[in-house]
Protein backbone atom coordinates (compact mmCIF):
# COMPACT_ATOMS: atom_id res chain seq x y z
CA UNK A 1 0.00 0.00 0.00
CA UNK A 2 1.32 3.47 0.78
CA UNK A 3 3.18 4.90 3.74
CA UNK A 4 3.62 8.12 5.64
CA UNK A 5 7.17 9.46 5.72
CA UNK A 6 9.12 8.82 8.88
CA UNK A 7 10.52 12.37 9.10
CA UNK A 8 7.84 15.08 9.08
CA UNK A 9 10.37 17.82 8.28
CA UNK A 10 11.16 16.05 4.99
CA UNK A 11 7.48 16.14 4.06
CA UNK A 12 7.28 19.85 4.90
CA UNK A 13 10.30 20.58 2.68
CA UNK A 14 8.80 18.56 -0.19
CA UNK A 15 5.42 20.30 0.12
CA UNK A 16 6.99 23.77 0.37
CA UNK A 17 8.95 23.12 -2.82
CA UNK A 18 5.97 21.77 -4.72
CA UNK A 19 3.51 24.50 -3.73
CA UNK A 20 6.20 27.15 -4.11
CA UNK A 21 6.47 26.41 -7.83
CA UNK A 22 5.36 29.14 -10.22
CA UNK A 23 2.45 27.06 -11.56
CA UNK A 24 1.12 26.57 -8.03
CA UNK A 25 1.47 30.26 -7.24
CA UNK A 26 -0.36 31.37 -10.40
CA UNK A 27 -3.36 29.03 -10.25
CA UNK A 28 -1.87 26.44 -12.58
CA UNK A 29 -1.58 22.67 -12.42
CA UNK A 30 0.96 20.40 -10.72
CA UNK A 31 1.28 16.69 -11.38
CA UNK A 32 3.22 14.03 -9.54
CA UNK A 33 3.48 10.26 -9.91
CA UNK A 34 1.37 8.50 -7.32
CA UNK A 35 4.19 6.11 -6.45
CA UNK A 36 6.47 9.06 -5.78
CA UNK A 37 3.89 10.74 -3.51
CA UNK A 38 3.41 7.46 -1.64
CA UNK A 39 7.16 7.15 -1.11
CA UNK A 40 7.90 10.77 -0.22
CA UNK A 41 5.00 12.06 1.89
CA UNK A 42 2.01 9.70 1.67
CA UNK A 43 -1.39 10.25 0.07
CA UNK A 44 -3.11 11.33 3.27
CA UNK A 45 -0.61 14.14 3.84
CA UNK A 46 -0.94 15.35 0.24
CA UNK A 47 -4.73 15.26 0.42
CA UNK A 48 -4.69 17.20 3.68
CA UNK A 49 -2.40 19.86 2.22
CA UNK A 50 -4.46 20.23 -0.96
CA UNK A 51 -7.67 20.57 1.06
CA UNK A 52 -6.08 23.12 3.42
CA UNK A 53 -5.20 25.27 0.42
CA UNK A 54 -8.67 24.95 -1.12
CA UNK A 55 -7.23 23.30 -4.25
CA UNK A 56 -8.48 20.22 -6.12
CA UNK A 57 -6.83 16.80 -6.46
CA UNK A 58 -7.47 14.46 -9.39
CA UNK A 59 -6.09 11.00 -10.08
CA UNK A 60 -5.49 9.72 -13.60
CA UNK A 61 -3.00 7.44 -15.31
CA UNK A 62 -0.85 6.84 -12.26
CA UNK A 63 -0.57 10.58 -11.61
CA UNK A 64 -2.01 13.01 -9.12
CA UNK A 65 -3.05 16.25 -10.77
CA UNK A 66 -3.42 19.22 -8.46
CA UNK A 67 -5.44 22.16 -9.73
CA UNK A 68 -4.01 25.10 -7.78
CA UNK A 69 -7.09 27.28 -7.99
CA UNK A 70 -9.67 27.42 -5.23
CA UNK A 71 -12.70 28.02 -7.45
CA UNK A 72 -15.00 25.42 -8.94
CA UNK A 73 -13.77 23.17 -11.73
CA UNK A 74 -15.72 21.48 -14.54
CA UNK A 75 -14.95 18.14 -16.17
CA UNK A 76 -15.82 18.71 -19.84
CA UNK A 77 -15.40 15.19 -21.17
N, C-alpha and C positions, 0 to 999 in steps of 0.2 A: 504494500500500500504506500502511503506517503508518511513523511515524518516531519516533526518540528525541529528546527535547528537547535543544537545544544548550547550555543552561545548567543543570547539575545542581542548583544551589541553587534554581532555580524549581520543579523537580520536588519537592524536599524540602519546600518551602513548601506546595505543592499537596497533597501527601500528608499533611502534618501537619494541615492544615485539614480535610481529608476525614475522617481517622481520629480527629480530635479532636472531631468532632460527637457530640452526645448519643446518637444512635442507634448509633453505632459503639462508644461507651463502655459502653452498656448491653446489648450483645448483639443489637442490632437489625439492620436492613437498610439498605444504602446503594445507590443506583443512579445510574449516570452514562451518558450517551450514549457509544457506542463511538467515534464520530467525535471527540468532545471529548477522550476519553482519548488517542486517537491523536495529536491535535494538541498536547495539553498535556504528557504524560509518556511516552506510548508503552505499548503493551500489555505488553511484556516487563517493564518496570519495575513496572507495576501488579500483574502476576502474581507477581513476585518479592516485592513488599511483602505481598500477601495471604497467600502461602505462609509468609513469615517470621512472620506473626502467627497462623498456624494457622487462618485463616478460610477461607471457601469462595467461589469465583467462578463465577457462572453467566452465560450469554449468552442473551438472548431479545429479540426484537423491536427490534434495534438498540441494546440497552441491556446494560450489565454490571450484574449484581446481586451485591452482596457481602453475604454472610451473616456478620455479625461475631460469630460464636460458634464456638468451637473444637471443639465436640462434633460427633458424627455428624448428618447431615441425611437426611431421607427425602423422596423425590419421591412424592407420593400419587396424582397422575394426570397 
